[in-house]
Amino acid sequence: MSDIKNGKKEAKALERAGKSSLQKRNLQKFLSNRMAVIGATILFIMIMAAIFAPLLTPYDPSYINMSEKGLPPGPEHLLGTDRTGRDIFARILYGGRLSILIGVVSALGATLLGTILGCIAGYYGGTVDKILVAFGELFSVFPQYLLILLFVGLAGQSTANLFIIFIATGWTGMMRIVRSRILSLKQEPYIESCRANGIKGFSVMFHHMLPNCLGPVIVNATLAVAGYILAEAGLSYLGMGVPSTAVTWGNIINGAKRLDIIQTMPALWLAPGLSIALFVLSINFFGDGLRDVLDPTSI
């Protein structure tokens, strides 16, 4: 009896040692990718700056002060003020909150929906698979921006509507990735063993098969954040994104569409434009680093 207990303890110790060794190798692989580390560092700084915006600036991003309109960059207003006297630096910090939130929530929602439907389509196959694939192809036929503009025109501008349309139109790519992976995993012997032991389908899908799909899922979800931030900025610039009263990077650029503002107040469009570009580049570098770490075929 004691030999059996000792054997179990040794097995658990070996399992923990193997996981620890794998985590160390993955961490070393990520840290060896200089661009991924730079991207992760910039992402961390930008997210922290948005979260702790009240500590970095005393100004309200929506406060209108006509006596200070159009001020150039200076000690009191680091990036100057816009044509209504609002501090541009404060608007960049607070605007990052909503822009990043839209990107993260939309990516998580689309990833979750696509992953669930991909698991169901790949595992059950047959009629269920055909219906879900046809449904996904139906969404893919129409350009995503066309669907977004149509939905916003019908439902109106709001952050909630933007979440809904991004999630509703963004799940198809993730479903294809997960479905193809599940189709290949179905042939593995351990899946046949699970079925033979009477384990239910949903348990097989989400406890035994899905963990082996998490690598590409995490990477694509990370990269999708950048896409949704760009989509929000583009829609807000066109006046079709979140309401103009909400502070986002896209809405800040939207306020600089006039030619005279572009010429006389470059900070009003340069600052949010550079913020978007820097965040998107950083998350792409970070996603590439994650792909190298989570790809089992990479050395």
Phi, psi and omega in degrees: 000316180294327178296321180295316179297317179297322179296320179294319178297318179295321179296317179294321179295319178295322179295317179295320179295321178295317178296318180296318179296320179295318179297321178295318179296318179296319179295317178296322179295319179293315182292337178284345177270099187298319182293324178294321178294317178298316179299316179296322180294314180295319177301314180299315181296316183292320179293317178296322179296321179291319181294317184259033179305319180299336179277341184263342179213140179273356189267146173278126184294341182254000183285123181266125179226092185296340179287346180240025184288144175066027179286143177284167176304139181197185182299321182279321178239101189302324180247011181085192179233162179271192187286354174246011175085011179277139182289122184290321180298319178296321180292326177295315181295310182288328178295329178297330179301306184287321180298314179293321179299316179299316180297315184290312182295317180296318179295317179295317180295313180295322179293316180297313180296314180295323180293315180297312181293325177294320177297314182295314181297315183289323185283313185277329178060203176057224183295320180300315180297315181298318181295313182293321178295316179297321179296318178294320179293328177298318177292327183284340181297321184268138176301138184300319181296325179296316178297319180296313180297321179295314182294315180297322178296325180277318186266342180095168181274126172193157179295321180298318179296324178294319175302312184299312184289324177296317181291318183293333182254357187250005186271345190294319180296318179293323179299319180296318181298311183291319181300314181296323179290319179295321179300323178284325181288336181300335183273356182289146182299325183291335176288318175300322179295320178299316179295318181296331179273007174080017178287134184293157185302315182294325177292320178297316182297306192267343179256332186246327184262315184301319179304334179277357178253358190292333180304296179296331179296312181296316181297313182290327176295320178298313181291332179293331178303315180298319180298319181287327176295318177295320180296318178296318180296318180295316180293319179294324177297325178277356181081019183241009182266230177288161179305149184296341179285339179281142181268111173224166178299321179294319179292328177295317177295324179301329179283359182241030184283337182289145184297320181294326178289319178301322183280323187260339181232068183298332181296333184292331177249334179291316185298307178293326178297315178293325178297314179297313182299317182293318180294316182294316178298317181296317182289331175291318175298318179296318178296322176297321177295319177296322180298318178297322182286318187271351178279113183293343182272349181280151182262000000 
